[in-house]
Every structure is written in C-alpha cells, then in structure tokens.
Amino acid sequence: MAEYPKTARNTVNRYRARGAYDYETIHTIANTAPILHVSFNPPSDPFPTILPMIGCMGSFETPSASLSAPLDLYLHGYVSSRLMRLPTAPGAGEEGAPLCIAATLLDGLVLALTPNHHSMNYRSAVLHGYATLVTDPAEKLYAMELVTNNVIPDRWENSRVPPSSVEMQSTSILRVGIVSASAKVRSGGPGEDRKDEKDESVRGRVWTGVIPTWTAYGEPVPAEKNRVAVPKHVSELVEGCNRENEKKARAAAKE
C-alpha cells in the first residue's frame, strides 16, 4: 500500500492508531469532502488566511490513475483572487506557493456518560503541497471537468461545454503537488471512565451512544426558467449520495 512518508509535519501524535498515511484513504477523504479549507500566508499580512474552496485529486498525465496512486490536487477559483495570484506574486519560490489543505467529514456525535468523554466520529485529512498556476489549456480543461464531475458526476457533459473564452480567462486552476499528508479517522461508540462505568446511579440516568450524522441532499428544485425534467445524473446523485452517506455513518457508529 503506497503511503506518504511520515515526517514531523504530518505525523499524527495524539491517538496514533487513528492515523493513516496511505494514498487511497487520504485522497478519498479529499475527494469526498464537499468543501476544502485552504490555508496560506499572504505576503503582506501577519495572519494566515483560510479559504473554503472546491477541488479534486487527479492526474493530468495519467487520467485513469486510481486514488491509490500519486495524485495532484486541483483547485478552481476566480482569476484575480489572492490565492490564484499567489504562485506568481513577487517573492514566490520556484517550487510554487506553499499551501495546507484540510478536508473533514462528520459521521456522528458520540455521547458518553461525562461531557469530557464526548466525541465525534469523523474522517479528516490534511495535505501539504506547493501550488503552481496551470497555463496549458488542455490541462486547464481537464481540471475544470475533473472538479465539476467530482461535485456532480457526469455534470460536465450534461451542461453547455466547452467553456467560452471569457469563462476560460476568468477562471484559474492551481495544481498542488502534494509533498506530505495524513488522515485521522474515528469510529465506534464512546470510551468511558472506569469509575463512571461502575457507578450505577450515573449509568441509570445518562443516555450514551452515537447519533449518526451525514450529508443529505433534498429534492431538486427547478430554476424559474428551467425547461427540462430532472435528469438521471442529478437524481442518481441525490439517491446515491444519501444512501451511501447514511450507510457510512451508521456503520461508523457500530465499529
């Protein structure tokens, strides 16, 4: 199983058994989280900046590469945004702009006998890499399609494509070469203090367990000027994601 090398930067220290470094686990979490939080240090501000973005793991050189293979992270944004201008800003290094990307999925609320032992079931990943601006039109189109279809499978071919010249010029794509990453996953029920477990007065009045939590899509609402019935790729997204997300959350509660 191919993994990211463990370094001081990415090694999970607390609850080490929950840590994972393999490509597939990390890339799956990054591609499943609807929002990625991207952090960077602006050149003229002492405070780090964190932005919610959409992105996707992929390989332009090997489009058929699986999630267990080495992949880049593509980020999609407006051409004049701070993040998109970062790799070409004065003082930018040859490797690109250093970024940290975080992805988190919540699978459940874990309720214990005492608040101190309450927890959450989750899947999280943190990736570090250097971002460079994609200038090749073919790779840019690849990344735009990749990101679009990662949000809604088959949406690219079921919309008006290719993008117009104005759309291409107003959109920038960053390719982030990942240098280190790790995941952390929790599942199962609460862990209790031994003293509390032996206290019948506490166990007799406090409910414990897991409230499974998942992202659910509602019934599609047509736009005011829409003329088309809900297409198959949209209905399949709603039904498929709702089913799979619930399945994962309920399974995590029992592990």
Phi, psi and omega in degrees: 000119182288137183226159168283140180295143178281129176225176177299333183287321189246358182288130177283122183262317180268132185054062184302331182294340179276351183282149176216145184233001182285148182305313188298314180298312183294314182293325179295317178297315180298323182277344181268328180294127182294333180231134173253136177259118186251126181244146179204166178258110178295146182300328188243025182221130181288344183265135174298150177250138177235126182236138172282128184224167169249143182197178184200145174279139179188175179224114178293322181290327179226080184302334182274003182301139181278172179291349178268006179256163175298131183223157171265163174251124178258131177244140186246131180198177180283143190302326185262007180291155181303317184295318183290336180270351186300315183295338181253008180287152177305133180092356179294139181286165180295329180289336184121188181272126179288129180231155170237129183240131180240138177228135182221136176235128180264126182250347179174156172262126184254115184255122182250182180291329179236145179306328183297336181256004173296153181205192176220146169271132187205163168231123183225154178215143175233128183237141176241138179191176180252129184262134173233153181281130177280121181248341179287120182304323181294317179291325179296316177296319177304313183293321179296318177293319180301311182294317180300311183286341175286329177284310179226104181307135178071010181289326183303308183285348178255026176222179181282107178226159003283167177299151177288168179299324178294318179294321178294320182288330183272355181247134174244151177234131173255135172257119181257114175278113186282128179253336176203153181193158174205158176238158175220127187228132173239139174214167178101184183270190183287152171257127187252154171289136183301323180296319179294322181295333180269355183267101184295330180293327177284312182295335182279350183233353183246123177283135176232154180152199183234134171260103181301140184228133179207159175281129180233135177267140178272181179293130181302136179252116183293148176292160183302323183257013179294142180237007189239141175293158180302119183285164184300319184292334178282312180296324179291325176298310182299308183293315183293312181294317179299318181293311184290321180295319177294319180300315181295318182295318180290325177293320180297329181291338185257351184287000000 
